[in-house]
Amino acid sequence: MPHFGLMDEDALGPVGGPLMRARLHVRGGTRRLRQGKISLGIITLYDAVISAMQWYIAGPEHARNFSFQEGEDSRNDAVVYRVLTRAGVLDGKFDYDAFDALSERALYQDMSDYDYRDLLSGVESVMTQLGVMPFDEDEIPPEDPKTV
C-alpha cells in the first residue's frame, strides 16, 4: 500500500494517522489508475475513503457535525457513510454501496477494462466534502515507486 514505509500510523495517532493514510492512498490510488493498474487503484481508493471517514469521526473538531444513533457501529464503514450523509457532512451523491461492491470485485478480478473516471470523480468529491482534499503535496511524504 502507498503508506508502507512513509508514515508511522501509530505515532500519528487516531486522528493524524487516518488523515495521512487517506491522503497517501488517494494520491497513490489515482496514480495506479492512471498507470492502468485499475484493480489495485480501486482497492487503494477504497482504503482512502475508509481512512478519510475514520479520520473525520475521530476528530474532536468534527464531533458536533454528526451523531451515531443507538445500534449504529462506528467500525462499520457503510454505517459511517450513512451517518455522515444523514448529518449533511456528505451530500449522498456518491454510491457507497456500489463502490463497496466494486472494491470487493477488484480484489478478485482483473478490471483493466473498467472506465474509472466517474469513480475517481466521486471519490474526489467525498474527499473534498470531508476536508481531506485538497492538500499540499509538500505536507505528505514523497511517493516511493517501490510501493507498486
N, C-alpha and C positions, 0 to 999 in steps of 0.2 A: 504494500500500500504506500501511497505517496508520503506518508508521515514517518515511515520507518527510518530511524537514524537522524531525523530532522528536528525532533522535539521529544521532550520528556513529559508525557501527558500527566503523570502523577505529580511532578514538580509544579506544573502549571495549575493544577487543582481542578475542582469540579466545574468551574466556570471557564477559566482560561484554556484548559485542555481541550474541551469540545469545540471552542471557538477556533483555536489554531488548527485542529484536525479538520473542521469544516472548511476552512479557507484553503488548507493544503489540498484537500480532496476535491474541492470544486475546481481548483486550478489543474490538478493532475487528471481528474476525470475529463475535463474539457480537452486537455492535450491528448489524452488517449483516444477520445472520439475522433479528433482531427487526424490522428495517425492511423485511423482505420481499425483500432482495437476496440470495436464497438461494445462487445460484451463486457470487457474489462472496464471500459469507460462508464457504462451504465451502473455497474456494481459500485464503482468508486463514487459516482454521483449520489447513489442511494445512501452510502455511508456519510457523504457530506450533508445530505438533508437531515438524516437522523441526528448527526452530531450537532447541526445547527439548532434543531428543535430542543435537544437536551441542553445546549448552552442557554437557549432562551429561557427555558423554565427554571434553570438553576440560578440565573442571575437575579439577585435581590432587587435590582432596579426595575425588573420586569414583573415582579410578583403582583402588583396591583392591576396589571393588564389582562389577567385571566384567572380562572379558578377551576379546580377539579371538583366534580360533584362526587358524592358518595358512590363508591364502587368503581370509579374511574382510576385505572392504574397508570401512573406516570412512567412506568417502564415499558408500556405498550405503545409503540410508535404511532400506530393508527389512531389510538385514543388521543395521544398528544396532538396529532394533526387536527382531529375533530375539535378538541378543546380550544386550540388556538384559532381555528376557523370560527367556532361559535362565539368567541370573545372578540372577533373582528381584527385580531392580530394578522391573520391571513385572510385573503379575500375568498378562498374556497374555489377559485377557478382551476387550480391545479388538481388533477385527478390522482390523488394519493393512492387509492386502491389499485388503479391501473398501473401506476409506477411500481408499486409493491409487486404486483404480478409479473410485470416486465422484468424486474430485477431478479425475481426467482427464476424466470425463464433464462435470463442471461447467465445464471450460474451453471446451466447445463447444456446450453445450445450456442452454437456459433451464430452470431447475429450480424455478420459482416454486411448484409444487405439492408439492414434496418436504417431508415431515414430518421436520424436523431435530432433534427433541427427543432421541431416543436417541443420535444422533451427537454432539450437544453434551454430553450426559451422559458419553459415552465419552471425548471429548477432555478434558473437565474432570478425569476420573479419571486419565488419563495425565499431565496437567499436575500434578496433586496428587502422584501417585506419584514423579514426577521432582523435585518440590520447587519447581516454577515457581509454583504456586498453593498457597495463597492468597498474595496480595501486597498491600501497602499502595498504594492509588491515588496517594498523595502522593509515592511514590518513583519514579513514572514521569511523563513529561511529559503535560500535559492533552491531550485529543483535539483534533484540528484537523478541523472539519467539512468542509474542502476536500479531505480525503483520501477522497472518495467518500461 
